């Protein structure tokens, strides 16, 4: 459905509205650093009543809040992400309460529980990293009420001045 709300119609999205998003950049505990940005997009449209008011595919941005690569001795990598906003027609829809549906992909090598015979070797076995590949789905909530701006008016094709044909001057007698 297209956004065809009449001018002045209510186009307010309530704070707490759940939005489905998808990562457009892969994020890994092995390479990410605090403050790194990553792309995301709306995976599902935002619907108000029976109208689509923000289409699926609207781009957005997330941020790495905490990242720790896997360590020797079996310590697993850690990754904490935040969805920051989705952009629609130049308007940023702030997000919070980011929840990934899965724990990411654990790139763990086989980790042994050391016993007395293998103990010294176990410190050389790294724990697994965490990676969220492109396409990972999640959800977030709108951080505040959002009043969507009216769409820009359709642009009319520039009018061409009428072409004039030259009329040959009347001959004099």
C-alpha positions in Angstrom: 0.0 0.0 0.0 1.3 3.4 -0.8 1.4 6.3 1.6 -1.7 8.2 0.5 -2.8 10.0 3.6 -4.7 13.2 2.9 -2.9 16.4 4.1 -3.5 17.0 7.8 -4.3 13.3 8.5 -2.7 11.9 11.7 0.7 10.4 10.9 2.1 10.0 14.4 3.9 6.8 15.3 3.8 6.1 19.0 6.9 5.7 21.1 7.5 2.0 21.7 6.2 0.9 18.3 8.1 -2.3 17.4 10.0 -2.2 14.1 11.6 -5.2 12.3 15.1 -4.5 11.1 17.8 -6.3 9.2 21.6 -5.8 9.3 23.1 -4.6 6.0 26.7 -4.9 7.3 28.2 -7.9 9.1 29.4 -7.2 12.6 32.0 -9.4 14.4 33.5 -9.4 17.9 36.9 -10.1 16.3 37.0 -6.8 14.3 34.5 -4.4 15.8 35.4 -1.6 18.1 33.3 0.5 20.4 31.7 3.3 18.5 31.9 1.6 15.1 28.8 2.2 13.0 27.0 -0.5 11.0 24.2 -0.3 8.4 20.7 -1.6 8.9 17.3 -1.3 7.2 13.7 -1.8 7.9 12.9 -5.5 7.1 9.2 -4.9 7.3 7.2 -1.7 6.6 5.8 0.4 9.4 2.1 0.4 9.1 -0.3 2.9 10.7 -3.9 1.7 10.6 -4.2 0.1 7.2 -1.6 2.3 5.5 2.2 1.7 5.0 3.7 5.0 6.2 7.4 3.9 6.1 8.3 1.3 3.5 10.5 -1.7 4.0 14.1 -1.0 3.0 14.3 2.4 4.6 18.0 2.7 5.6 19.3 3.2 9.2 22.4 3.0 11.4 23.5 1.1 14.4 26.5 1.3 16.7 28.8 -1.1 18.5 28.5 -0.4 22.2 30.9 -3.1 23.4 33.2 -5.5 21.5 35.7 -8.0 22.9 37.4 -10.5 20.7 37.8 -14.1 21.8 40.8 -14.8 24.1 43.1 -17.6 24.7 42.1 -20.0 27.5 38.6 -20.3 26.0 37.1 -16.9 26.8 34.4 -16.3 24.2 34.1 -13.0 22.3 31.4 -10.5 23.3 29.4 -8.1 21.2 26.8 -5.5 22.3 25.0 -3.6 19.6 22.5 -0.7 19.6 20.1 0.3 16.8 20.3 4.1 16.6 17.8 5.2 13.9 16.0 4.6 10.6 16.0 7.4 8.0 12.8 8.2 6.1 12.7 11.2 3.7 15.5 12.8 5.7 13.7 12.4 9.0 15.5 10.2 11.6 13.3 7.9 13.6 15.3 7.2 16.8 15.4 3.6 18.0 16.1 1.8 21.2 15.5 -1.5 22.9 17.4 -3.4 20.1 16.9 -7.1 20.3 18.5 -9.7 18.1 16.4 -12.8 17.6 19.5 -15.1 17.8 22.8 -15.0 19.5 24.7 -14.5 16.3 27.0 -17.1 14.7 29.5 -18.5 17.1 32.7 -19.1 15.2 34.1 -21.1 18.1 36.7 -23.7 17.5 36.5 -26.9 19.6 37.2 -25.8 23.1 38.4 -28.4 25.6 37.8 -28.5 29.3 41.3 -29.0 30.6 42.0 -32.0 32.8 45.3 -32.8 34.4 46.7 -34.3 31.3 45.9 -31.6 28.9 45.9 -28.5 31.2 49.0 -26.7 29.8 47.8 -27.1 26.2 44.3 -25.6 26.9 45.6 -22.1 27.3 46.4 -22.1 23.6 42.8 -22.8 22.5 40.9 -19.6 21.7 37.3 -19.2 22.6 34.8 -18.4 19.8 34.0 -15.1 18.3 30.5 -13.8 17.7 29.4 -12.7 14.3 26.2 -11.2 13.0 26.1 -11.6 9.2 24.4 -9.4 6.7 20.7 -10.2 6.8 20.5 -10.9 10.5 17.0 -9.9 11.6 16.2 -8.1 14.9 13.7 -5.7 16.3 13.8 -2.4 18.0 11.3 0.2 19.3 10.8 3.8 18.4 12.4 5.8 21.1 9.9 8.7 21.0 6.7 9.7 19.2 7.3 10.5 15.6 5.2 12.9 13.6 6.0 12.0 10.0 6.4 14.9 7.7 4.0 15.2 4.7 5.5 13.7 1.6 6.9 16.3 -0.8 4.4 17.3 -3.5 4.8 15.6 -6.8 7.1 17.5 -9.2 5.5 18.6 -12.4 7.5 18.4 -15.6 8.8 21.8 -16.5 6.5 23.4 -19.0 8.0 24.1 -22.4 7.3 27.5 -24.0 5.3 27.0 -27.1 7.4 26.8 -30.2 6.8 29.6 -32.6 7.2 29.0 -36.3 8.4 32.0 -38.2 6.0 33.4 -40.7 7.7 34.8 -43.7 7.1 38.5 -44.1 4.4 39.4 -46.5 5.9 40.7 -49.7 5.3 44.3 -50.7 4.1 45.3 -54.1 
